[in-house]
Amino acid sequence: MTAIRIRLWDLPLRLFHWSLVATVLGAISTGLIGGGWMVWHGRLGLAVVGLLAFRLVWGFVGSTHARFAAFFPTPGKIAAYLRGQWQGVGHNPLGALSVFALLGLLAFQVASGLLANDDIAFNGPLYPLIDKALSDAATGWHRLAVNALYLLLALHVAAIAFYARIKRQNLVRPMITGWHEGPAEQESRGGGLPLFVCALIVALAVTYAASGMWIPAPAPQAPAPTMDW
């Protein structure tokens, strides 16, 4: 098969990817600083919620290589890759494992963060829906799982560096330009503006639900009775 310049990653997927990189790095930084930056930590967390919701939808209706079915890492694919027999473009089976692990861990992080509290001035937007004990547990999970996130991010960067230096494959450029060398029959197809708009609407709806703006404000407490002498 003759390799030509093909469209690999569609524009919505590339926008998602780099937006997720920026928001996750921002959320990590503001969480480490703490204090008044926790407001922005929460806002960036909501942005991650919206991005993950968009990716979930786009994984079913996006273009060829953006769809989960195109790169789901089955045992057969992983075995073929380890034997050096896997051929394809887009995410290889081990890279696909990394993608699903990152998406799953980020989903866990934002879900626990929505319920968390810092016992000082910050509560997650869905904190009013649960009791304090469950919120404290979610806070612990949130703080513990970030260590796994650091590890996965480090492995992700290390894999990119390995492919660049050892295999002489630039994985970053196609995620910027959308183009890659490959067989014509493996060019991405599908997606399109109407489906992008649908995915965007779902993402906005999920972000609104996660924001807690729909939760009624607590009723004001009645003033304490006064004693007239």
C-alpha angles and dihedrals in degrees: 000000000000115000116227135166106284136177106255111162119034122225097253090053092049092048089050092049098052093039089054091049091052096045095045092049089047092049092049092049096047091045091053092048093046121173114083090354090072088084089062091042088060093046092050089048089056089050089055089051090055093046093050091049089051091049091050092056093040089052087069104032103027127100122296102279094036091063118097091226090062096061107018104145104237118182089251093054092047092049091049091050093050089051090051092245100111115110126184147093130259121032114005115219095265091045088050090055088054092049094051092044092052094046092048094047092047090050089053091047096052093042092054091042092056088061099037133105136191098214089239120062109326128082126171114252092251094045092108090064096065139042125262095255093057091044090053090051091050089049090055092049090048093053094044097047093053087075090060088048091055089052095049092047090050091050090048092054091043091053091051090050091047093053092046097049105029106028095029092229119137106213094175100059096061089050088056101039100025092227131112141163114262147114115307092236090061096059114127117258134178131034111098138167100292092053091044090054091049091051090047092052091051090049092051092048092051091047090052091050091049093048092069091222089132093059110105115245113253115264113258114258117248113251116257113263116258126222117230113206 
